[in-house]
């Protein structure tokens, strides 16, 4: 069965970029604008949804802003998952793998906490289901990142 995808002409993507760049300030708006080769005003117009991001701008934004939600938006209706790239060699493979393993445990605990919180009233509403799904996606990325760390050692 083919899934019908509702298109919003990039509004949802712009909202994620707004959250990441303007609200959470993971990367300064000025720095992101410079990485995209545009002025502050032009990027702000895209972030507010007045104009649309081009494919090249999205690629440059993903390279500049290290947040998996940007790539997750692009992949959300597919069976693909974004994984953090492990650079050529790990400085201390044992420590990196141990750190990645601890991250999995923390992310899995966050999934369990979200499920436990949702079941307090014996049901999961749509907002709680969304939080659980987001926590699962973070845990999936952590697990796949560990796999890439292990592959880098082999």
N, C-alpha and C positions, 0 to 999 in steps of 0.2 A: 504494500500500500504506500503510495507516494504521499509525503507530508506537504501540506500547503503552507508556505511560509508567507507571513504578512510582511510586506515591505513598508518601511517608514522613512525611506530616503535618507538614512543615516542619522535620524534624530536620536535613536538609542545609543549609537556609537558616540555621538557628540555629548550625550549626558554622562557616559562613562569617562570620556576625556575631561569633561568639566569636573567630575568628582575627583579624578586622579591628579589633575594639574592645578585646578583652582582651589578646590576644597582641601584636599590632602597635601597639596604642594610637594608631591614626590619629586617633581622637577619644576623649576620656576617657569612661568609662562614665557618670560623673555627668552630663556635658554631654549625652550622648545620651539619658539618662533624662529630663533636663529638657526636651529638645526634643520628646520623645514625651509629655510631660505625665504622667510616672509616676515613682515612686520608684526608687531604686537597686535595692532588693530585687526589685521587680516586673520590671525589665529583666533583672536577673541570672537570674531564674527562666526568662525566655524564652530568653536566651542559652544556658542550660544544658539547654534542651529540656523543662523541667518543665511549662511552659505554652506556648501557641502565640501567635505574633504575629497581630494582626488586619491586615486590608488597610490600614486607616488608619495603623496603627503602622508597617507596612512602608513606606508612602509617606513618612511623616515621617522614618523612619530613613534612607531613601535621600536625602532632602533634607539631612539633618544630616551624614551620613557620606559624603564624596565618594570612594567606592570603586566602580569599575565591576563588581567581583565580585558585589555585591549585585543589581544590575540583570541582570548576566549570568546569575545563577541563575534569575531569572524568565523569561528569554528562551531558555534553553539548548535547549529542545526545539522551538523555532520557527525560522523562517527570518529572524528579525529580529536586528539588532545594535544595541546601545546606542551612541550617539555623544555626546560631550561637547557641551553647548550653547555656542555662541559668543554672548556677550552682544551687545547692539545694535551697538556700534561697536568696532573694534579701535584701541587707542591708537596703535600703530605697525604698520600692516598688513604692511609689508615684513618687519619683524623677526619678527612673529608667524608669518607664513607660512614664513620661513626656519627658525625654531625648530621648527615643526611638521614641516617636511621633514627636518630633522636627526633628529627623534624617530622618523620612519619608518625612516630608515637604521639607527638603533640597534636598533629593534625587529626589523627584518628580519635584522640580524646575529645577534640573539639566537635567532631561529628557525633560522638556518643552524648556529649553534653547537650547539643542542639536537639537530638532525638529525645533525650530524657526530659528536657524542658518542654518540648512540644507535647509529650504524653502526660504531663501533669494534670491536664483536664480530660484525659482519656481519648483525645482526638488530635489530629494534626490539621490546622487550618492552612489556607493558601500561603499566608506570610511565613508561617513556620516551615512549610514545605520548601519554600524558596530559600530560606536560611540553611536548611539541611542540605539542599542541592548545592548551594555555594560552598559549604564546608566539605562536601564530598569531592567537588571539583578541585579544591585546594589540596585535599589529601591525595587525590589521584596524581596531581602534578608532583607532589612530594615523592610518591612511590616511583613514578617514572624517572624523576631526577636521580634517585638512588640507583636505579637500573643503569642510567647513563654513566654515573660515577664508577660503578662496577665494571662496565664495558671499557671505560677509559683505562682501567688498571690492566685488563687482560691483553 
